[in-house]
Amino acid sequence: MTRVAEVIRGWLGLCPNAPRHKTRTFTEPAQAALTPGTPSPVPPVTPSAATPPAESRPVYQENIILVILLLAGLFCLVDLKMLAIAAIFSALLVYYDAQTLHAGEKFEKESLLGDVVAWRPLTWAACVLVIPLIFLAIYVFSRKEIFEANCG
């Protein structure tokens, strides 16, 4: 069961070490036009020879699921039960996403009235749980700043 959860979290972009779903990449434009059954005029490039060694610094990636959840939350304003369910799901998603961004790790003190970059994942999740749409919007729009302050 935990393996399934890791794969799902990897697809959602929540766990950096989880296996990712594989997408086909083409090294040459001519390869993209070929059908899968025809032989390639260009020899395939192995991934180890084509990619340089990985850098130690992580790269920022957008999380589109948070944006979709924010937009879906606007439609949940009509029904308070749906808003409560969306708030719980949003809080869990923000908690795991803030963990992958290492939110608040480089800061000694955390203040609710201070800079949002210093907030830890549990603080983000609690704020999104209490006032979902406002704090989810703040998190989505300040996500890159949180990443740069804590991972950069």
Secondary structure, 3 states (H helix, E strand, C coil): CHHHHHHHHHHHCCCCCCCCCCCCCCCCHHHHHCCCCCCCCCCCCCHHHHCCCCCCCCCCCCCHHHHHHHHHHHHCCCCHHHHHHHHHHHHHHHHHHHHHCCCCCCCCCCCCCCCHHHCCHHHHHHHHHHCHHHHHHHHHHHHHHHHHHHHC
